[in-house]
Amino acid sequence: MTKHTLLKTTALALAGASFLGLAQPAAAQEDVSACLITKTDINPFFVKMKEGATQKAEELGVELSTYAGRVDGDHETQQQAMESCIAAGVDGILITASDTKAIVPLVNTAREQGILVIALDTPLQPIDAADATFATDNFEAGRLIGAWAKAKLGDEAENARIAFLDLNESQPSVGVLRDQGFMTGFGIDTANPNQWGDEDDPRIVGHEATQGNEEGGRRAMENLLQVEPNLNVVYTINEPSAAGAYEALNSFGKASDVLLVSIDGGCPGVENVAEGIIGATAQQYPLLMASMGIEAIAQYAEDGTVPEPSEGLDFFNTGVNLVTDDPVEEIPSISVEEGLDRCWG
């Protein structure tokens, strides 16, 4: 049986103002309980998400249990965590699902028992399987770095040789959205927009799964360099995989010949943009996602309110910014200095 990370907190502080209008004493929420289930407890993105949820739970007096998979893609551990949270009868569950389809039956079970289920960062498939989703616009995050990369190459974009370092073979929604967003921004026909790997654009060297970590990024990059030693653009699902990709490129003497882009906006990643390792990254805000999720559960426990999506979207958009010190006209971006002010991890 896989061991879970478990954290329980009892708050003593008063709640502050929030997007849901909560401003009540912690004692008013003393019987509210919640679970946070993340993909891993190693990736800085999920570390910050846990931090945001924990801080807000303490502030609002919500008893919080946290669980994480052993690695990105560990559906079994997340499934066991869901079962534990349902059995405990919590008021709400926040989850970043590793398998966005396979987890849905348990999500349905939780909702049937009156538990509010909110997807964080990674929409379920279908997205309305959850009561609400708080996430980056992952497609837009990918589109921004794709459009930026295309603009930096100029006329040579037509001759690009692009390597895709994706998340994992189960193709969770977050990986598909970012990948297909990049293609759209770069001007590549995505074929079926709900999956990656079926495109026929000759500029695509190939797709490799990284499990969203540095070791996976290094291995995937080495594999794709064997396929095409002269590749010149690398899309990475996140900044840990980008770090691994850079190590491999550097060992092959190719680092200076490749335009590397990514998504996350963690402090190490933004620092890599400053150093020229990553050309541009799309910054997202995990602490906000998690803290809003806890607020939503507290509000739901109080009066049954279910969060509404952003106008015109089927999820609540927590924001995204392109971070680069090499901006392109007509592509909105923020500087590395501003990115460092907003970064996490």
PEWO-V135311 format. One record per backbone hydrogen bond with DSSP energy under -0.5 kcal/mol. CO is the residue of the C=O (numbers start at 1). NH is the residue of the N-H. Records with the same first field share a line. If there is no record, write none. Layout:
CO: NH ; NH
This chain:
4: 6
18: 21
24: 15
25: 28
26: 29
27: 30
29: 32
32: 63
33: 91 ; 92
34: 65
35: 94
36: 38 ; 67
37: 96
38: 69
43: 46 ; 47
44: 48
45: 49
46: 50
47: 51
48: 52
49: 53
50: 54
51: 55
52: 56
53: 57
54: 58
55: 59
56: 60
57: 61 ; 62
58: 13
62: 64
63: 34
65: 36
67: 38
71: 74
73: 75
74: 78
75: 79
76: 80
77: 81
78: 82
79: 83
80: 84
81: 85
82: 86
83: 87
84: 88
85: 89 ; 90
86: 89
91: 116
92: 35
93: 118
94: 37
95: 97 ; 120
98: 100
99: 103
100: 125
101: 104
103: 106 ; 107
104: 108
105: 109
106: 110
107: 111
108: 112
109: 113
110: 113 ; 115
111: 114
116: 93 ; 118
117: 131 ; 132
118: 95
119: 134
120: 122
121: 123
122: 97
124: 126
126: 129
127: 130
132: 119
133: 135 ; 316
134: 121
135: 318
136: 138
137: 141
138: 142
139: 143
140: 144
141: 145
142: 146
143: 147
144: 148
145: 149
146: 150
147: 151
148: 152
149: 153
150: 154
153: 156
154: 157
155: 158
156: 159
157: 160
161: 232 ; 233
162: 205 ; 206
163: 165 ; 235
164: 166 ; 208
165: 237
166: 210
167: 210 ; 211
168: 171
172: 175 ; 176
173: 177
174: 178
175: 179
176: 180
177: 181
178: 182
179: 183
180: 184
181: 185
182: 186
183: 187 ; 188
191: 193
192: 195
201: 204
203: 162 ; 205
206: 164
208: 166
210: 213
213: 217
214: 218
215: 219
216: 220
217: 221
218: 222
219: 223
220: 224
221: 225
222: 226
223: 227
224: 228
228: 231
232: 259
233: 163
234: 261
235: 165
238: 242
239: 243
240: 244
241: 245
242: 246
243: 247
244: 248
245: 249
246: 250
247: 251
248: 252
249: 254 ; 255
250: 253
254: 257
255: 258
258: 260
259: 234
260: 279 ; 280
261: 236
262: 282
263: 239
264: 284
265: 344
266: 270
267: 271
268: 272
269: 273
270: 274
271: 275
272: 277 ; 278
273: 276
280: 262
281: 283 ; 323
282: 264
283: 321
285: 289
286: 290
287: 291
288: 292
289: 293
290: 294
291: 295
292: 296
293: 297
294: 298
295: 299
296: 300
297: 301
298: 302
299: 303 ; 305
300: 304
310: 313
315: 310 ; 317
316: 135 ; 318
321: 283
322: 324 ; 334
323: 281
328: 331
330: 332
331: 328
334: 324
335: 339
336: 340
337: 341
338: 342
339: 343
344: 267
